[in-house]
Amino acid sequence: MPNKKNAETIPLRSPSEKKKSESVVQPKADSTDQLLQSCQKMLEENLMLSRKIKRHITMMAVASYIKLFLILLPVILGFIFLPPIFKQVSGQYQELLGIGNSSSQGGLKNVSPDVLSEFIKSLK
């Protein structure tokens, strides 16, 4: 239990009510000019910093688009150019093994040297 002798009562006031001692002090004319000059300097510095931040954010956005382009470009080009190459290599491989549309069923025994040399060149 708090000691009632040492406890202070805090009066409840609305924010609009002020004490007489809480009145606003009017600054002098000299301090007003100095205050305006310091505010002007701070505003100029704030403007300079906000321009730097805006430029930095813009460059970050451009860099992210460049990164995305550099990642997606090889994938797209791979989808475009690799299927014909895979078809050609798989066709040569099927001819080598005798699996494809060829009429010979001998496997590697009936492979012509020309087909074998083409297959080796395509691997290099």
N, C-alpha and C positions, 0 to 999 in steps of 0.2 A: 504494500500500500504506500503510495507516495506521501511524503511529508507535506502537509498543507501549508506550513510556514514558508518553505522554500519554493513552492510551486507558484508560478505566475499565471495569471489568467490572461489569455489572449483574446482581445476583443474581436468579435466577428464584424467585418465591414464589407460592404460591397466594393467592387473594383472602382466604381465611380467616385466613391468618397475618398478624400485625401485629408491628411492632417495639415495643419497650417505650416508645419515645418517642411512638408514635402512639396512645396511650391516650386515651380520651374525657375531656374536661375537664368537670367538673360545674359548671354556672353557680350563682351565688349566689342567694339567695332574692329579693333586690331586682331583680336582672336578669331573673329568671323572671317576676315580676309585670309588669315593663315589656315583656318579650317577649310575654307573653300579651295585654297591652293593644294592642300594635302589631299583633299577628296579628288581634285582634278588629276593629280599625279597617280593616285591609286586607280582611278577609272581608266587612265591611259595604259597603265601597266596591266590591268585586267583585260582590256581590249586586245593588247598585244598577245597576252597569254592565250586568250580564247581563239585568236586567229591561228596561233601555232597549233593548238589542240585540234582545231577544225582541219587544218592542212594535214596533220598527222593521221586523223581518222580517215580522211579522203584517200591518202596514200595506202593505208591499211586495207581499205575496201578494194582499191585497184589491185593491190598485191594478192588479195584473196581470189579475185577473178583470174589473175594470171596463173596462180597455183592450180585452180580448178581446170583451166584450159590445158595446162601442162600434164595434168593427170588424165583427163578425158581424151585428149587427142590421140595418144598411142592406143588406147582401148578401141576407139572408133576406127582408126586406121587398121587395126588388127582384125576387126570384124569385117572390114571391106576387102582387104587384100589377102588375108590368110586362107580363107576357104578354097579359092581356086588352086593355091599352092598345095594344100592338103589333098585335094582331089587328084592332082597330078601325081604326087608322091604315092598316094594310096593306090592309084591305078598302076603305077610302075611296080609297086610292091606286090600287088595281086597278080600281075603278069609274071613276076619272078617266081612266085609260089605256085602258079598255075591255078588260081582260085577263080579268076574273073570270067569273062565271056569267051576266053580262048577255048578251042576245041580239044586241045591236048590236055590230058589228065596226068601227065608224067611227073609233075612237080618240078624239081630242080634239074632233072635229067634232060628235059627238053628245052632248057633255057638257051636262047641264042646269045652269043658273045656281045652282040650290039645292045641288046636289052640290058645285059649285065653292066656294060660300060656306061650306059646312060644312067642307070641306077647309082653307080658309084660317083658319077659326075654330079648328080643331083644332091648327093649327101655332102659333097664338099662345098 
